[in-house]
Amino acid sequence: MLGKRVSVASAIVFCFLLLDPQSANAGDPQPAAPGNQQAIPLSRVPVPVPATRRVASVPPPAPAPVPEIDPIENLAGKWSGEGTMVAAYGRNEQFRCIITYTVREDASRVRQHLRCQSDRNRFDAVTSMLIEDDRVTGEWADNVYSITGTLSGTVTDKGFDIRLYSSYFQAKMTVVASACEQSVKVIPETRGSIGPLTAALKKC
């Protein structure tokens, strides 16, 4: 009797499995269908970006201002060069010239010593100038012919313009100078054998 009951129970279980095959495999893992595999999410690791440092633009330094050259103080020193005298009669005459300036007391006193030599003639004159504001006064002397006199004139932005006076000779002298070059013109205002003298000199 017990054997029949076991046989009937086994038959019932077998029929249930045939009717519901999914329940028999409920506990078994199901393989994933082709094409329906789920992608495994990848973790993203942030990459550090180096920080860029902005350097503030600095304008270039302004050039240093060029100091102004005092036209009188700039004359101090020894200048040398060539000169030409336009003769009243005959050919022009070439000279070798040296001019020395001594500047004292804040450019208020200036001494000029002009010496020019050619093959036939020479000049040797000393001029002492007193400068007050833009006015120039003083005395001058010719060491060759022993002539003395007075002078007056004005200071310019590059030198000075003066007139030389004496009983026998009168002339206009113009001096124009830069840092290293100087031109001197002596133009007689009295008739004679001496013509205008022009000299170009340097000290640098």
ABEGO torsion letter per residue (X at the ends): XAAAAAAAAAAAAAAAAAABAAAAAAABBBBBBBGABBBBBBBBBBBBBBBBBBBBBBBBBBBBBBBBBBAAAAABEBBBEBBBBBBABEBBBBBBBBBBBBBBGGGABBBBBBBBBBAABBBBBBBBBBBBEABBBEBBBBAAAGBBBBBBEBBBAAEBBBBBBBAABBBBBBBBBBAABBBBBBBBABBEABBBBBBBBBAX
